[in-house]
Amino acid sequence: MSPAVPSPALPDPVGPDALRETLPDAVALAAGIRAGRASAAEAVDAHLARIAESNPRLNALTVVFDDRARRAADDIDRAIARGDDPGPLAGVPISVKENIDLTWSATTEGWAGAVGAIPARDATIVSRMRAAGAIPIGRGNMPDFGMRWDTDNDLFGRTLNPFDPTRTTFGSSGGDAVAVATGMSTIGLGNDFGGSIRLPAQALGVCGLRPSLGRVPRAAVRDLPVALTLQRFAVNGLLARSVADLEASLQVVAGVDVDDPVSLALPPLGVYDGPRRVALTRDPLGWGVHPDVAAGVDRAADALRTAGWQVDEIEPPHLEEAFTLMRRLAVTDMSEGALPSPLGRSAETFMRDSVRATGVFETATEYAQAWARRLVIEAAWRRLQTEYPVILGPVGTDGIPPVDFDLGGPEQATAAWRMFRLVVVVNFLGLPAVAVPTGPGADGLPTGVQLIGPMHGEAAALSAAHDVEAGIG
């Protein structure tokens, strides 16, 4: 099987010939459509052709909105013909993860028990993208309720990695990452509770953004209780083929939403003009890192130095304690009836093994002390990021493992948690992080890094990500 690769730079200007040969990134595509060099209908047809070619083999999209997407494209083309402004993402096809609400499609979360769960309205992140001219073209596959780091479920089956189908796509936003990497969609809407955007971005050689807590609205809060770890650790975010597309899409979806009380009215992103200093952690906690992953981190560090950043090797504070607390808090909440039962077979297995391996907080006092301790750790990181606004490190430390790497008993569940130690600490602290590709490893599979910004400091992380992307190519 030939490896799929992110789209190369497009000829300028964007037009129908370019669309037929290679699909552009979102910013270039929308600019071409708005300028009349290509139509939204042509863009949708090109993506649908790519879906017809690739999706039966890869199973990235669980449902495809052929007719609806074509009607939306026609509406945009008519608006442009009238001289109206269709929005900054005019005609850009997007995929929407199975746990984000679309009014015409069941929000299954990859679970067979929700095949009829069609919502009454779009999630805010979807309605904002549609208002900006983006066109939902399909649903991205995921594990049941995002409760694994591999994209497989009993309802839709497994999503395959186009580089090597024996290797994982990671999860839980694996379907959207594959769709973006192979040109089935241009932007993927996903979410990240424990690496669910950044890890698939690494596995597929694309870019991923986990925003700060509160930057981007999540699901509307209604009558059902929401577990505290989901309130504090989970965010909606984005997958794309370029850092510029992440930034443009973030400008569209960010902002307060009255239905999500965690969302905040933050100042809009501007040009980053703060300290250009980076704390580098190549092998967090010294637990080991794959040589290809370490080489990717070094390439990113070199690109940043070339771009004028000061890069110093520094281990972030309280890293092991933060990792341990996040793991136990997540497992405790997920084992206390936060999810329906039964889940699919593999998700049930992973949850059971994680509980056995990790242990849960047995008393309310232990649980409360963990949350109290979190504030101490957050303060230490905030002090570090005053001096070093960006932290550079690996995403997964063990490269791209085989499918079902997170199954096989408590020891295997622990090994999976450990390889994502820096990833889950970002969630624990609510920080923004951008995943950026760093080229192929010795085995030809993608490598990538994450650039972690301070709280609500997406501009710092995106600025560094732009420089890594430009330096590595």
For each residue, the residues with C-beta under 8 A, 3 or more apart:
1: 162 164 165
2:
3: 162 163 164 444
4: 54 162 163 181 182 204
5: 8 181 205
6: 181 205 206 241 437
7: 10 22 23 24 25 183 241
8: 5 22
9:
10: 7 14 18 22 24 25 28
11: 14 18
12: 28
13: 32 35 37
14: 10 11 18 19 24 28 29 31 32 33 37 38
15: 18 19 32 37 38
16: 19 20 38 39 42
17: 20 21
18: 10 11 14 15 21 22 24 32 38
19: 14 15 16 23 24 38 42 43 46
20: 16 17 46
21: 17 18
22: 7 8 10 18 183
23: 7 19 29 46 47 50 183 186
24: 7 10 14 18 19 28 29 32 186
25: 7 10 28 29 186 240 241 242 244 245
26: 29 30 89 92 186 187 240 242 245 248 249
27: 30 31 242 244 245 248
28: 10 12 14 24 25 31 32
29: 14 23 24 25 26 32 33 38 43 91 92 186
30: 26 27 33 34 88 89 90 91 92 133
31: 14 27 28 34 35
32: 13 14 15 18 24 28 29 35 37 38
33: 14 29 30 36 37 38 39 40 43 76 80 86 90 91
34: 30 31 80 86 90
35: 13 31 32
36: 33 80
37: 13 14 15 32 33
38: 14 15 16 18 19 29 32 33 42 43 91
39: 16 33 42 43 73 77 91
40: 33 43 44 72 73 74 76 77 80 86 90 91 133 135
41: 44 45 70 73 74 77
42: 16 19 38 39 45 46
43: 19 29 33 38 39 40 46 47 73 91 92 93
44: 40 41 47 48 69 70 72 73 91 93 135 137
45: 41 42 48 49 70
46: 19 20 23 42 43 49 50
47: 23 43 44 50 51 69 93 137 183 184 185 186
48: 44 45 51 52 64 66 69 70 137
49: 45 46 52 53
50: 23 46 47 53 54 182 183 184
51: 47 48 54 55 61 64 137 138 184
52: 48 49 55 56
53: 49 50
54: 4 50 51 57 58 60 162 182 183 184
55: 51 52 58 59 60 61 64 138 179 184
56: 52 59
57: 54 160
58: 54 55 159 160 162 178 182
59: 55 56 62 141 156 157 158 159 160 175
60: 54 55 95 140 141 159 174 175 176 178 179 182 184
61: 51 55 64 95 137 138 139 140 141 175 179 184 185
62: 59 98 108 138 139 140 141 156 175
63: 105 138 139
64: 48 51 55 61 137 138
65: 68 69 104 105 136 137 138
66: 48 69 70
67: 70 71
68: 65 71 72 104 136
69: 44 47 48 65 66 72 73 93 135 136 137
70: 41 44 45 48 66 67 73 74
71: 67 68 74 75
72: 40 44 68 69 75 76 130 135 136
73: 39 40 41 43 44 69 70 76 77 91 135
74: 40 41 70 71 77 78
75: 71 72 78 79
76: 33 40 72 73 79 80 86 90 91 133 135
77: 39 40 41 73 74 80 81 91
78: 74 75 81 82
79: 75 76 82 84 85 86
80: 33 34 36 40 76 77 83 84 86 90
81: 77 78
82: 78 79
83: 80
84: 79 80
85: 79
86: 33 34 40 76 79 80 90 91 133
87: 90 131 132 133 134
88: 30 132 133 248 251 252
89: 26 30 92 129 132 133 134 187 248 249 252
90: 30 33 34 40 76 80 86 87 132 133
91: 29 30 33 38 39 40 43 44 73 76 77 86 133 135
92: 26 29 30 43 89 133 134 135 186 187
93: 43 44 47 69 134 135 136 137 185 186
94: 129 134 135 136 137 185 186 187 188 189
95: 60 61 136 137 138 139 140 175 176 179 180 184 185 187 188 189
96: 100 102 105 126 136 138 139 140 176 189
97: 100 139 140 142 172 173 175 176 188 189 190 191
98: 62 107 108 109 110 139 140 141 142 156 175
99: 107 108 109 110 142 145 146 191
100: 96 97 107 123 125 126 189 190 191 219 236
101: 107 119 121 122 123 126 219
102: 96 105 107 119 122 123 126 136 139
103: 118 119 120 121 122
104: 65 68 118
105: 63 65 96 102 118 139
106: 114 115 116 117 118
107: 98 99 100 101 102 114 117 118 119
108: 62 98 99 111 112 114 115 117 155
109: 98 99 114 142 144 145 146
110: 98 99 141 142 143 144 145 146 153 155 156 172 344
111: 108 114 144 145 153 155 340 343 344
112: 108 115 154 155 344
113: 340
114: 106 107 108 109 111 117
115: 106 108 112 155
116: 106
117: 106 107 108 114
118: 103 104 105 106 107
119: 101 102 103 107 122 123
120: 103
121: 101 103 127
122: 101 102 103 119 126 127 130
123: 100 101 102 119 126 127 217 219 220 236
124: 127 128 217 220 253 257 259 260
125: 100 128 129 189 216 217 218 236 253
126: 96 100 101 102 122 123 129 130 136 189
127: 121 122 123 124 130 131
128: 124 125 131 132 252 253 255
129: 89 94 125 126 132 134 136 187 189 249 252 253
130: 72 122 126 127 133 134 135 136
131: 87 127 128
132: 87 88 89 90 128 129 252
133: 30 40 76 86 87 88 89 90 91 92 130
134: 87 89 92 93 94 129 130 187 252
135: 40 44 69 72 73 76 91 92 93 94 130
136: 65 68 69 72 93 94 95 96 102 126 129 130
137: 44 47 48 51 61 64 65 69 93 94 95 184 185
138: 51 55 61 62 63 64 65 95 96 179 184 185
139: 61 62 63 95 96 97 98 102 105 175
140: 60 61 62 95 96 97 98 173 174 175 176 177 179 185 188 189 190
141: 59 60 61 62 98 110 151 153 156 159 174 175
142: 97 98 99 109 110 146 151 153 171 172 173 174 175
143: 110 146 147 148 150 151 152 153 171 172 174 344 346 347
144: 109 110 111 147 148 153 154 155 343 344 346 347
145: 99 109 110 111 339 343 347
146: 99 109 110 142 143 171 172 191 193 196
147: 143 144 172 334 339 343 347 350 351
148: 143 144 151 152 171 172 346 347 350 406
149: 168 170 171 172 194 195 196 199 405 406 416 420
150: 143 168 169 170 171 174 346 403 404 405 406 407
151: 141 142 143 148 158 159 168 169 170 171 172 174 175 200
152: 143 148 157 158 159 171 346 403 404
153: 110 111 141 142 143 144 156 157 344 346 347
154: 112 144 344 345 346
155: 108 110 111 112 115 144 344
156: 59 62 98 110 141 153
157: 59 152 153
158: 59 151 152 403
159: 58 59 60 141 151 152 169 174 175 178
160: 57 58 59 165 169 178
161: 164 165 167 168 169 178 203 204 400
162: 1 3 4 54 58 165 178 181 182 204
163: 3 4 167 204 205 400 444 445 446
164: 1 3 161 167 400 445
165: 1 160 161 162
166: 402 403
167: 161 163 164 203 400 401 402 403 445
168: 149 150 151 161 171 174 203 400 401 402 403 404 405
169: 150 151 159 160 161 174 175 177 178 200 203 204
170: 149 150 151 174 177 195 199 200 202 203 396 400
171: 142 143 146 148 149 150 151 152 168 174 196 199 200
172: 97 110 142 143 146 147 148 149 151 190 191 193 196
173: 97 140 142 176 177 188 190 191 192 196 197 200 208 239
174: 60 140 141 142 143 150 151 159 168 169 170 171 177 178 200 203
175: 59 60 61 62 95 97 98 139 140 141 142 151 159 169 178 179
176: 60 95 96 97 140 173 179 180 185 188 189 190 200 239
177: 140 169 170 173 174 180 181 188 190 200 201 203 204 206 208 239
178: 58 60 159 160 161 162 169 174 175 181 182 184 200 204
179: 55 60 61 95 138 140 175 176 182 184 185 188
180: 95 176 177 184 185 186 187 188 204 206 239 240 241
181: 4 5 6 162 177 178 204 205 206 241
182: 4 50 54 58 60 162 178 179
183: 7 22 23 47 50 54
184: 47 50 51 54 55 60 61 95 137 138 178 179 180
185: 47 61 93 94 95 137 138 140 176 179 180 188
186: 23 24 25 26 29 47 92 93 94 180 240 241 245
187: 26 89 92 94 95 129 134 180 238 239 240 245 249
188: 94 95 97 140 173 176 177 179 180 185 238 239 240
189: 94 95 96 97 100 125 126 129 140 176 236 238 239
190: 97 100 140 172 173 176 177 196 197 200 208 236 237 238 239
191: 97 99 100 146 172 173 196 197 218 234 235 236 237
192: 173 195 196 197 198 208 210 234 235 237 427
193: 146 172 196 229 230 233 234 330 427
194: 149 233 326 330 420 423 424 427
195: 149 170 192 198 199 395 396 420 423 424 427
196: 146 149 171 172 173 190 191 192 193 199 200
197: 173 190 191 192 200 201 208 209 210 237 238 239 435
198: 192 195 201 202 208 210 395 423 433 435 448 450
199: 149 170 171 195 196 202 203 395 396 420 423 435
200: 151 169 170 171 173 174 176 177 178 190 196 197 203 204 208 239
201: 177 197 198 204 206 207 208 239 395 435 437 448
202: 170 198 199 205 208 395 396 400 435 437 446 447 448
203: 161 167 168 169 170 174 177 199 200 400 445 446
204: 4 161 162 163 169 177 178 180 181 200 201 446
205: 5 6 163 181 202 437 440 446 448
206: 6 177 180 181 201 239 240 241 437
207: 201 239 240 241 242 243 245 246 434 435 436 437 465 469
208: 173 177 190 192 197 198 200 201 202 237 238 239 240 246 434 435
209: 197 237 238 239 240 246 250 432 433 434 435 458 462
210: 192 197 198 235 237 426 427 432 433 434 435
211: 215 216 235 236 237 250 254 432 458
212: 215 235 430 431 432 453 455 456 457 458
213: 232 235 262 430 455
214: 262 263 264 266 430 456
215: 211 212 235 250 254 263 264 266 432 456 458
216: 125 211 235 236 237 250 253 254 263
217: 123 124 125 236 253 255 256 257 259 260 263
218: 125 191 234 235 236 260 262 263
219: 100 101 123 260
220: 123 124 257 259 260
221: 226 259 260 261
222:
223:
224:
225:
226: 221 230 231
227: 230 231 333 334 336 338
228: 231 232 329 333 371
229: 193 232 233 234 329 330 333 334
230: 193 226 227 233 234 333 338
231: 226 227 228 234 262
232: 213 228 229 430
233: 193 194 229 230 326 330 427 428 430
234: 191 192 193 218 229 230 231 427
235: 191 192 210 211 212 213 215 216 218 430
236: 100 123 125 189 190 191 211 216 217 218 253
237: 190 191 192 197 208 209 210 211 216
238: 187 188 189 190 197 208 209 245 246 249 250 253
239: 173 176 177 180 187 188 189 190 197 200 201 206 207 208 209
240: 25 26 180 186 187 188 206 207 208 209 243 245 246 249
241: 6 7 25 180 181 186 206 207 245
242: 25 26 27 207 245 246 469
243: 207 240 246 247 434 436 462 465 466 469
244: 25 27 247 248 466
245: 25 26 27 186 187 207 238 240 241 242 248 249
246: 207 208 209 238 240 242 243 249 250 434 462 465
247: 243 244 250 251 269 462
248: 26 27 88 89 244 245 251 252
249: 26 89 129 187 238 240 245 246 252 253
250: 209 211 215 216 238 246 247 253 254 269 458 462
251: 88 247 248 254 268 269
252: 88 89 128 129 132 134 248 249
253: 124 125 128 129 216 217 236 238 249 250
254: 211 215 216 250 251 266 268 269
255: 128 217 263 265 266
256: 217 263 264 265 266
257: 124 217 220 260 263
258:
259: 124 217 220 221
260: 124 217 218 219 220 221 257 263
261: 221
262: 213 214 218 231
263: 214 215 216 217 218 255 256 257 260
264: 214 215 256 456
265: 255 256
266: 214 215 254 255 256 456
267: 270
268: 251 254
269: 247 250 251 254 458 459 462
270: 267 459
271: 459 463
272: 459 460 462 463
273:
274: 389 457 460
275: 387 388 389
276: 308 309 310
277: 309 310 311 312 387 388 389 390
278: 301 304 309 310 311 312 388 390 391 392 451 464
279: 312 313 314 316 384 388 390 391 392
280: 297 301 311 312 313 314 391 392 393
281: 284 313 314 315 316 391 392 393 422
282: 289 294 297 298 313 393 394
283: 286 287 288 289 294 394 397
284: 281 287 315 316 319 393 394 397 421 422
285: 315 319 320 323 421
286: 283
287: 283 284 397 418 421
288: 283 397
289: 282 283 293 294 297 394 397 398
290: 293 294 397 398 399 441
291: 294 295 442
292: 295 296 399 441 442 443 445 447
293: 289 290 296 297 394 396 397 398 399 441 447
294: 282 283 289 290 291 297 298 394
295: 291 292 298 299 441 447
296: 292 293 299 300 394 438 439 441 447 448 449
297: 280 282 289 293 294 300 301 392 393 394 438 449
298: 282 294 295 301 302
299: 295 296 302 303 438 439 471 472
300: 296 297 303 304 392 436 438 449 451 468 471 472
301: 278 280 297 298 304 305 311 392
302: 298 299 305 306 471
303: 299 300 306 307 467 468 470 471 472
304: 278 300 301 307 309 311 392 464 467 468 471
305: 301 302 308 309 310 311
306: 302 303 471
307: 303 304 467 470 471
308: 276 305
309: 276 277 278 304 305 390 464 467
310: 276 277 278 305
311: 277 278 280 301 304 305 392
312: 277 278 279 280 388
313: 279 280 281 282
314: 279 280 281 384 388
315: 281 284 285 319
316: 279 281 284 319 381 384 391 425
317: 377 380 381 384
318: 321 322 376 377 380 381
319: 284 285 315 316 322 323 421 422 425
320: 285 323 324 421
321: 318 324 325 373 377
322: 318 319 325 326 374 377 425 428 429
323: 285 319 320 326 327 417 421 424 425 428
324: 320 321 327 328
325: 321 322 328 329 370 373 374 377 428
326: 194 233 322 323 329 330 424 425 427 428
327: 323 324 330 331 358 417 424
328: 324 325 331 332 358 359 360 361 370
329: 228 229 325 326 332 333 361 367 370 371 428
330: 193 194 229 233 326 327 333 334 424
331: 327 328 334 335 354 355 358 359 360
332: 328 329 335 336 360 361 367
333: 227 228 229 230 329 330 336 338
334: 147 227 229 330 331 338 339 351 354
335: 331 332 351 355 360
336: 227 332 333 360
337:
338: 227 230 333 334
339: 145 147 334 343 351
340: 111 113 343
341: 348
342: 348
343: 111 144 145 147 339 340 347 348 351
344: 110 111 112 143 144 153 154 155 347 348
345: 154 348 349
346: 143 144 148 150 152 153 154 349 350 404 407
347: 143 144 145 147 148 153 343 344 350 351
348: 341 342 343 344 345 351 352
349: 345 346 352 353 407
350: 147 148 346 347 353 354 406 407 413
351: 147 334 335 339 343 347 348 354 355
352: 348 349 355 356
353: 349 350 356 357 407 408 409 410 412 413
354: 331 334 350 351 357 358 410 413 417
355: 331 335 351 352 358 359 360
356: 352 353 410 413
357: 353 354 410 411 413 414 417
358: 327 328 331 354 355 413 414 417
359: 328 331 355
360: 328 331 332 335 336 355
361: 328 329 332 366 367 370
362: 366
363: 366 367
364: 367 368
365: 368 369
366: 361 362 363 369 370
367: 329 332 361 363 364 370 371
368: 364 365 371 372
369: 365 366 372 373
370: 325 328 329 361 366 367 373 374
371: 228 329 367 368 374 375
372: 368 369 375 376
373: 321 325 369 370 376 377
374: 322 325 370 371 377 378 428 429
375: 371 372 378 379
376: 318 372 373 379 380
377: 317 318 321 322 325 373 374 380 381 428 429
378: 374 375 381 382 429 430
379: 375 376 382 383
380: 317 318 376 377 383 384
381: 316 317 318 377 378 384 385 429 431
382: 378 379 385 386 454 455
383: 379 380 386 387
384: 279 314 316 317 380 381 387 388 391
385: 381 382 388 389 390 391 453 454 457
386: 382 383 389 454
387: 275 277 383 384
388: 275 277 278 279 312 314 384 385 391
389: 274 275 277 385 386 453 454 457 460
390: 277 278 279 309 385 451 452 453 460 461 464
391: 278 279 280 281 316 384 385 388 451 452
392: 278 279 280 281 297 300 301 304 311 449 450 451 452 464
393: 280 281 282 284 297 422 449 450 452
394: 282 283 284 289 293 294 296 297 397 422 449 450
395: 195 198 199 201 202 420 422 423 435 448 449 450
396: 170 195 199 202 293 399 400 401 419 420 423
397: 283 284 287 288 289 290 293 394 418 419 420 421 422
398: 289 290 293 401 419
399: 290 292 293 396 441 443 445 447
400: 161 163 164 167 168 170 202 203 396 445 446
401: 167 168 396 398 405 419
402: 166 167 168 405
403: 150 152 158 166 167 168
404: 150 152 168 346 407 408
405: 149 150 168 401 402 412 416
406: 148 149 150 350 412 413 416
407: 150 346 349 350 353 404 412 413
408: 353 404 411 412 413
409: 353 412 413
410: 353 354 356 357 413 414
411: 357 408 414 415
412: 353 405 406 407 408 409 415 416
413: 350 353 354 356 357 358 406 407 408 409 410 416 417
414: 357 358 410 411 417 418
415: 411 412 418 419
416: 149 405 406 412 413 419 420
417: 323 327 354 357 358 413 414 420 421 424
418: 287 397 414 415 421
419: 396 397 398 401 415 416
420: 149 194 195 199 395 396 397 416 417 423 424
421: 284 285 287 319 320 323 397 417 418 424 425
422: 281 284 319 393 394 395 397 425 426 450
423: 194 195 198 199 395 396 420 426 427 450
424: 194 195 323 326 327 330 417 420 421 427 428
425: 316 319 322 323 326 421 422 428 429
426: 210 422 423 429 431 433 450 452
427: 192 193 194 195 210 233 234 326 423 424 430
428: 233 322 323 325 326 329 374 377 424 425
429: 322 374 377 378 381 425 426 455
430: 212 213 214 232 233 235 378 427 455
431: 212 381 426 452 453 454 455
432: 209 210 211 212 215 452 453 455 456 457 458 461
433: 198 209 210 426 450 451 452 453 461
434: 207 208 209 210 243 246 450 451 453 458 461 462 464 465
435: 197 198 199 201 202 207 208 209 210 395 448 449 450
436: 207 243 300 448 449 450 451 465 468 469 472
437: 6 201 202 205 206 207 446 447 448 469 472
438: 296 297 299 300 447 448 449 468 472
439: 296 299 446 447 472 473
440: 205 443 444 445 446 447
441: 290 292 293 295 296 399 444 445 446 447
442: 291 292
443: 292 399 440
444: 3 163 440 441
445: 163 164 167 203 292 399 400 440 441
446: 163 202 203 204 205 400 437 439 440 441
447: 202 292 293 295 296 399 437 438 439 440 441
448: 198 201 202 205 296 395 435 436 437 438
449: 296 297 300 392 393 394 395 435 436 438 468
450: 198 392 393 394 395 422 423 426 433 434 435 436
451: 278 300 390 391 392 433 434 436 461 464 465 468
452: 390 391 392 393 426 431 432 433 461
453: 212 385 389 390 431 432 433 434 457 458 459 460 461 462
454: 382 385 386 389 431 457 460
455: 212 213 382 429 430 431 432
456: 212 214 215 264 266 432
457: 212 274 385 389 432 453 454 460 461
458: 209 211 212 215 250 269 432 434 453 461 462
459: 269 270 271 272 453 462 463
460: 272 274 389 390 453 454 457 463 464
461: 390 432 433 434 451 452 453 457 458 464 465
462: 209 243 246 247 250 269 272 434 453 458 459 465 466
463: 271 272 459 460 466 467
464: 278 304 309 390 392 434 451 460 461 467 468
465: 207 243 246 434 436 451 461 462 468 469
466: 243 244 462 463 469 470
467: 303 304 307 309 463 464 470 471
468: 300 303 304 436 438 449 451 464 465 471 472
469: 207 242 243 436 437 465 466 472 473
470: 303 307 466 467 473
471: 299 300 302 303 304 306 307 467 468
472: 299 300 303 436 437 438 439 468 469
473: 439 469 470
